[in-house]
C-alpha cells in the first residue's frame, strides 16, 4: 500500500477489508468501543487513517462479510436460485431481523446462513453474479456505510 500512496500518479488508495478478518494488532482494535456497529467501524477506520497518515488514503472496512450485500434485494437474491423451494421467505426471515443488510451477523455470519440455505453456493461466482443483478444503486440504498464510502470515492477529483 505504501508504494501506491507514494506513487505520484495515484489519486487515492482505499481498502475493503472484512472487519472479522482484522488482525489483533489492527489500529484501534483494542480501543474502539463496541456499543454500536457503525460507531465501532468508523472508529476503526479513523484509527487506520491516522496510522497510515496520508491524505490519499481512504479506509473502508466492511461491517461484516461481503455476503451481507446479497440481502440488499431478497427477490433478486432468491430468483438467482429459483430451484430452491421457499428460499425467498427463508432469506426474508433473516433480513427482517436486522435494520440493514450490513448488520447481518451475530452468531451466524451471512456466508454460513447462505451456505445452510443454498447447497453448493460458491462465494466468488454466485455472490458476484447476484451483486451484479442487485446493482450499485440498491446496495447503496440499503447499506449506509458502503454508500458513504462510495460517496467519498465519487468526490475525488
Secondary structure, 3 states (H helix, E strand, C coil): CHHHHHCCCCCCEECCEEHHHCCCCCCCCCCCCCCCHHHHHHHHHHHHHHHHCCCCEECCEECCCHHHHHHHCHHHHHHCCCCCCCHHHHHHHHHCCCCCHHHCCCCCCHHHHHHHHCCCCCHHHHHHHHHHHHCHHHHHHHCHHHHHHHHHHHCCC
